[in-house]
Amino acid sequence: MLVAATYENGQVFQHFGDTPEFMTYTIEGGKVTAKAPLSTGGANHVGLIPVLADAGVQALIAGGIGFHAVDLLTQAGIKVYAGVSGSADDAAAALAAGTLASDDSAMHQCSHCS
């Protein structure tokens, strides 16, 4: 499975639409087996969804994220884990282990995301 995290300086970036880049993680057998950066290509907000979908991402780890973006990501087949903070590597490892929880309260109405 290919997972992406919103990313800045090793941490889960807290605003999906403004993330400077993604870090992708390949998860196999309950472990992270590889990681690599993924450029946003200058996209922001809903423009980031095709970046993730085209890369084959199946799950997204993020801090705050708008409801509209979550809906579009879900339609693209990407599961969203929202409200995550701290180390992106640790979050990916927790997802691989099956212990990463999503905090839906981090999802919000985003007026510039439609």
C-alpha positions as CSV (number, residue, x, y, z in Angstrom):
1,M,0.0,0.0,0.0
2,L,1.2,3.5,-0.8
3,V,0.5,6.1,1.9
4,A,1.2,9.9,1.7
5,A,1.6,12.3,4.6
6,T,1.4,16.1,4.4
7,Y,5.0,17.0,5.2
8,E,7.3,19.7,6.4
9,N,10.6,19.2,8.3
10,G,9.8,15.6,9.3
11,Q,6.4,16.5,10.8
12,V,2.8,16.0,9.6
13,F,2.0,19.4,8.1
14,Q,-1.2,20.8,9.7
15,H,-3.0,22.3,6.6
16,F,-3.6,19.8,3.8
17,G,-4.2,22.5,1.1
18,D,-1.0,24.4,1.8
19,T,1.4,21.4,2.4
20,P,4.8,22.1,0.9
21,E,5.2,18.5,-0.1
22,F,4.2,15.0,0.7
23,M,6.3,12.1,2.0
24,T,5.2,8.7,0.6
25,Y,5.5,5.5,2.5
26,T,5.3,2.0,1.0
27,I,3.7,-0.4,3.6
28,E,4.1,-4.1,3.2
29,G,3.5,-6.8,5.8
30,G,2.7,-4.3,8.6
31,K,5.9,-2.3,8.2
32,V,7.1,0.7,6.3
33,T,9.5,-0.7,3.7
34,A,10.3,2.5,1.7
35,K,9.8,6.2,1.8
36,A,10.2,9.0,-0.8
37,P,9.2,12.6,-1.2
38,L,6.4,13.5,-3.6
39,S,6.2,17.1,-5.0
40,T,3.0,18.9,-5.0
41,G,3.9,20.3,-8.4
42,G,2.8,23.7,-7.3
43,A,-0.8,22.6,-6.7
44,N,-2.7,23.4,-3.6
45,H,-6.1,22.6,-2.0
46,V,-8.2,20.4,-4.3
47,G,-5.5,20.5,-6.9
48,L,-3.5,18.2,-4.7
49,I,-6.0,15.3,-5.1
50,P,-4.9,14.4,-8.7
51,V,-1.3,14.6,-7.6
52,L,-2.0,11.9,-5.0
53,A,-4.3,9.8,-7.2
54,D,-1.9,9.9,-10.1
55,A,0.9,8.6,-7.8
56,G,-1.2,5.7,-6.7
57,V,-1.7,6.8,-3.1
58,Q,-4.2,4.7,-1.2
59,A,-4.2,6.6,2.1
60,L,-3.4,10.1,3.3
61,I,-2.1,11.2,6.7
62,A,-2.9,14.8,7.4
63,G,-3.5,17.4,10.1
64,G,-6.4,19.7,9.3
65,I,-8.3,19.2,6.1
66,G,-11.5,20.5,4.6
67,F,-14.7,18.4,4.2
68,H,-14.7,19.0,0.5
69,A,-11.2,17.7,0.1
70,V,-12.0,14.6,2.2
71,D,-15.0,13.9,-0.1
72,L,-12.9,14.2,-3.2
73,L,-10.1,12.1,-1.8
74,T,-12.6,9.4,-0.8
75,Q,-14.1,9.5,-4.3
76,A,-10.6,8.9,-5.6
77,G,-10.2,5.9,-3.4
78,I,-7.9,7.5,-0.9
79,K,-8.7,6.9,2.8
80,V,-8.0,9.9,5.0
81,Y,-6.5,9.9,8.5
82,A,-7.1,13.4,9.7
83,G,-6.0,15.2,12.9
84,V,-2.6,13.6,13.0
85,S,0.4,15.5,14.4
86,G,4.0,14.9,15.2
87,S,6.5,12.8,13.3
88,A,5.3,11.8,9.8
89,D,7.5,8.7,10.0
90,D,6.0,7.7,13.4
91,A,2.5,8.2,12.0
92,A,3.3,6.0,8.9
93,A,4.6,3.3,11.2
94,A,1.5,3.5,13.3
95,L,-0.7,3.2,10.2
96,A,1.4,0.2,9.1
97,A,0.9,-1.4,12.5
98,G,-2.9,-0.7,12.4
99,T,-2.9,1.7,15.4
100,L,-3.2,5.1,13.7
101,A,-6.5,6.8,14.6
102,S,-8.2,9.5,12.6
103,D,-9.6,12.5,14.5
104,D,-12.6,13.7,12.5
105,S,-12.8,16.9,14.5
106,A,-9.8,18.1,12.5
107,M,-12.0,18.1,9.4
108,H,-13.5,21.5,8.7
109,Q,-15.5,23.6,6.3
110,C,-13.0,25.3,4.0
111,S,-14.4,28.2,2.0
112,H,-11.5,28.3,-0.5
113,C,-11.5,24.5,-1.2
114,S,-14.6,24.2,-3.4
